[in-house]
Amino acid sequence: MKKILIVEDDAFLQGLSAKKLSKEGYSIITASDTPEGLKALEENPDIVLLDLVLPGGDGYMILAALRAKESMKDTPVIIFSNLAEDKDIKKARDLGATDFMIKSNFTLDELAEKVKELIG
């Protein structure tokens, strides 16, 4: 079973995403802040869904740490954030984000489809 790490501090959105993706047949790991997200990387998820604004740091820190791990340098990372300025998207892409989804612009079905595209 493929593992998805969801790093999101909004409990409602984290719960909805986890429920939807679990129904799609994925194993779900969740983290609500930067320290938890960094620790959860030890689980070697198959894909990471990552918010950028997090307590205890930010998603950029997690993305940089993930890309620094040899075993995870090719792991797909979907940023899902309300930070939608070009500079935020560029910074995430420069750090190795696979895709960038703006929270207010996608449905859970679209998120599930994107995950399927990237990891099957």
HUUR-V552683 format. One record per pair of residues at least 24 apart in sequence whose ideal C-beta (glycine too) atoms are under 7 Angstrom apart, sorted by sequence separation. I is the first residue (numbers start at 1). J is the second residue. D is the distance in whole Angstrom. If there is no record, write none. Layout:
i=I j=J d=D
i=I j=J d=D
This chain:
i=1 j=25 d=7
i=2 j=26 d=5
i=3 j=27 d=5
i=4 j=28 d=6
i=5 j=29 d=5
i=6 j=30 d=5
i=7 j=31 d=5
i=9 j=33 d=6
i=34 j=58 d=6
i=38 j=62 d=6
i=41 j=65 d=6
i=1 j=26 d=7
i=2 j=27 d=7
i=4 j=29 d=7
i=37 j=62 d=5
i=41 j=66 d=6
i=1 j=27 d=5
i=3 j=29 d=6
i=5 j=31 d=7
i=34 j=61 d=6
i=38 j=65 d=6
i=44 j=71 d=6
i=48 j=75 d=6
i=50 j=77 d=6
i=52 j=79 d=6
i=34 j=62 d=6
i=41 j=69 d=7
i=44 j=72 d=7
i=47 j=75 d=7
i=53 j=81 d=7
i=67 j=95 d=6
i=46 j=75 d=7
i=47 j=76 d=5
i=48 j=77 d=5
i=49 j=78 d=5
i=50 j=79 d=5
i=51 j=80 d=6
i=52 j=81 d=4
i=63 j=92 d=7
i=67 j=96 d=4
i=7 j=37 d=4
i=45 j=75 d=7
i=51 j=81 d=6
i=53 j=83 d=7
i=41 j=72 d=7
i=47 j=78 d=7
i=49 j=80 d=6
i=52 j=83 d=5
i=60 j=91 d=6
i=64 j=95 d=6
i=17 j=49 d=7
i=63 j=95 d=5
i=63 j=96 d=6
i=63 j=97 d=6
i=5 j=40 d=5
i=60 j=95 d=6
i=52 j=88 d=7
i=78 j=114 d=6
i=5 j=43 d=7
i=3 j=43 d=6
i=5 j=45 d=4
i=52 j=92 d=7
i=4 j=45 d=6
i=7 j=48 d=7
i=3 j=45 d=4
i=4 j=46 d=7
i=7 j=49 d=7
i=9 j=51 d=6
i=76 j=118 d=4
i=3 j=46 d=5
i=4 j=47 d=5
i=5 j=48 d=5
i=6 j=49 d=5
i=7 j=50 d=5
i=8 j=51 d=5
i=76 j=119 d=6
i=2 j=46 d=4
i=7 j=51 d=6
i=4 j=49 d=6
i=9 j=54 d=5
i=9 j=55 d=6
i=7 j=54 d=7
i=7 j=59 d=7
i=7 j=62 d=6
i=47 j=115 d=6
i=47 j=118 d=6
i=47 j=119 d=5
i=46 j=119 d=5
i=20 j=108 d=4
i=24 j=112 d=5
i=17 j=108 d=7
i=21 j=112 d=6
i=16 j=108 d=6
i=20 j=112 d=6
i=17 j=111 d=7
i=21 j=115 d=6
i=4 j=115 d=7
i=2 j=119 d=5
